[in-house]
Amino acid sequence: MIVRSILLIASLAQLANAQALQKRPDKPIPPTVENVYKKGLRYLATSQKEDGSWSDQGYGASTGVIGLAIMAFLAHGEDPNFGPYSKNIKRSINYMIKHQRQSDGFLVNKAGRGSMYNHGFATLALAECYGMCRDPRVGTALKKAVKLSLDAQASNPMGGWRYDPGGTTSDTSIAGCVLVSLYAARNAGIPVPDEALSKGLKFMRKCRDAKGVYSYTPGFGRKRNTFTAIGQLCEALAKGHETPGFKKTQAYLGQNINYMDDKAPFYYKYYASQAFFHTNEDLFEQWNKRNIRYLSSIQANDGSFPSGGMAGPTFNTAASLLSLALNYRLLPIYEK
């Protein structure tokens, strides 16, 4: 399963806001953020298994959850080569590289099982890691993972991705996840054809209605703010800030800034933070303040965040921390 965040101003102002965010004003990290983040990292470190995975609800061994946990460490400035969490980061990186399917580069777990959803988050983690520390082993694994994603897209008539690499349908959740990973890989220096990014973005746009709201698949399924946040992030990474669709989604999300996804709250927060961040500085600041207050009020004493739905505490904790990571802006994907 495994990531920035989502809204009301005209084009020149949008660009100015984006530049201001990227340069990061010299603001101190809010003490509450640092406290929540440190507690969360301690939980991830102490609950990690020796092989670099986690055990909660069966999802802790999925490469997507492992990838999100890696990014949670990296987003705080932790390093795989030194520091208090270097061993934890190395274990998880080694897990993904060790179990990557050699025949095609699919990032699977030790049982050989995986999905494009997990593959996308795991690829994103490798890209962020490679962008921060040029480990050749990570670079090799990342290139293989990117090739698998490109091959899967090439055989998909919709130009997106589904759970299986050979899938012929697509949805905004999986396609958005893989698309973001390809942008991150390109940022890290891995060749990704423009055509692949354009095809993926074209699919995402087919899922957007006249009001800027995204559905699960084109013309089907309930529209949700979570899918809308994913779509807006993809549009932002494609530098589509001045497009009419982006502006409509911006307005919609701005009107729904207090939205809470009761089915996948931490998954929504992970994407919403990035979408707001890439869209408008004032709206991001509003979102960020609310998010900090909420997460600090529900974090357990051990640093974890409560299980909900099909997600376990590892996913929820990593996703929650990453929704706060825009306060640090250390990951390469948070700087582009």
Secondary structure, DSSP 8 states (H G I E B T S, - for coil): ----B---S-HHHHHHHHHHHHH--S----HHHHHHHHHHHHHHHHH--TTS---GGGTTTSHHHHHHHHHHHHTTT--SSSSTTHHHHHHHHHHHHHHB-TTT--B--TTS---HHHHHHHHHHHHHHHHHS--HHHHHHHHHHHHHHHHHHHT-TTSS--SSTT-S---HHHHHHHHHHHHHHHHTT----HHHHHHHHHHHHHTB-TTS-B-SBTTBS---HHHHHHHHHHHHHTT-TTSHHHHHHHHHHHHTTT---SSSHHHHHHHHHHHHHHH-HHHHHHHHHHHHHHHHHH--TTS----BTTB-HHHHHHHHHHHHGGGT--SGGGT-
